[in-house]
Amino acid sequence: MTTISNVQLLSRRECFGSLALAAIGTGLIHRTGGNLTAQETPPAGSLSPLNRFPRMVQEHFVQRVRAAEVAGQLARANLTTKADAEAYVADVRRKIARCFAPFPEKSPLAPRITGVVERDAYRIEKVIFESRPAFLVTANLYVPKNRKFPLPGVVGSCGHSENGKAAEAYQSFAQGLARMGYVVLIFDPIGQGERLQYGHLESKGRPRVAVG
């Protein structure tokens, strides 16, 4: 009597799985004629069912983002009064708080001016403040000249340049708004401009994730 050893028996589920794969393979061979070689191009559309949904999840979220963008643009376009604008801002703040709360308690900014650059229509104050205790932020404050205070203010958030607030695009919009009578604060994001961090030799002070 012959003894069979070292044989791994398949479970019922594994057996059915193997048969299903074999059936799929047979169907593909039948669809392509069964005579294709590695160098031949399969008939148009013969393999398309295998790759019908490669970006389905991504496109789902892209569509949701675009729909939210359109809704936001429509909501802002319908703002006609100061009360409308204040209500919109309050609603946005509630949504941000719901997404990112709880916010840390406010701490003293401890701002100081390290230098001033005089221009014809505005001045630039070089500022350092603490966003969190002992966590320094470098910034420029553009203050219009010959204007009656209080003035509207804008916080410019940079993020698509290795030199942070010194990038031409950010300088351009800050200076332009200052000439129009806005007080503008632009600051260096972490790892950009004057806030390079040397956490790894290979990064050379730049963020480990590509800027922009």
Buried (B, 14 or more C-beta within 10 A) or exposed (E): EEEEEEEEEEEEEEEEEEEEEEEEEEEBEEBBEEEEEEEEEEEEEBEEEEEEEEEEEEEEEEEEEEEEEEEEEEEEEEBEEEEEEEEBEEEEEEEEEEEEEEEEEEEEEEEEEEEEEEBEBBBBBBBBBBEEEEEEBBBBBBBBEEBEEEEEEBEBEBEEBBBBBBBEEBBEBBBEBBBEBBBBBBBBBEBBBBBBEEEEEEBEBBBEEEBE
